[in-house]
């Protein structure tokens, strides 16, 4: 049974994924959006379109790396 947490860096650690600094940082960035979605009182101002594209590009790279681990 998976743990009832939503902290992406912690889940990667529990899964014993060999995270490098870059992928750990991306998971931490993505995690911030997850927290905002769950706890709306912690909302920050929306990101710009350029920032959103940067997050998406980094997330895609980390996703491809995650797929290569299995």
N, C-alpha and C positions, 0 to 999 in steps of 0.2 A: 504494500500500500504506500503510495507516495506521501511525503509529508504535506501537511496543510499550511504551506507557506507560499509566498509569491515573490520572494527575493531571488531574482535570477542569478546573481553571482553566487549566492549560498546554494542554490539548487545545483549549479555547475560543480561546486565544490563537493557536495554530497555525492554527485555522480562520478567523482574522480576524473573530471575532464581536465586535461592538461592546458589550462588557460594561460595564454601569454598576456602581457600587460595590455596590449591593444584590444583583444577580445574581452578581457575583464572590464575594461573601460566602457566598451560598447554595451555590454550587458548592464552595467551600472547606469548608463544613460537611459537605456530602454526601460530599466526598472523604475526610473523616476516617472515615466508616463503611466506605468501600471499603477503606481501608488496614487497618482493624481486621479486616475479613473476610479479607484476604489474609495478614495477619501477626498471628496470634492471640496472640502473646506481648505485643502492644501493647494488648490489650483494656483498656478502662476500664469502670467500673461502668455497668450498663444505665441508660438514660434513663427518666424517668417517662413515664407515659401522656400527660400534658399536654405534656411536651417533645417526645415523638414526634409528637403531633398538630401542634405548631408546625413541626417539621421538614417534615412531610408537606405542610402548607399552603404553606410557603415553596417547597418543591421543586415543587409543582404550579404555582405562579405562574411559576417559572423555566422549567419545561417548556413552559408555554403561550407564554412569550416566545420560547423557542428555536424552537418550531414556527412562529411568526410570521416568523422570519428566513428561511424558505425558501419 
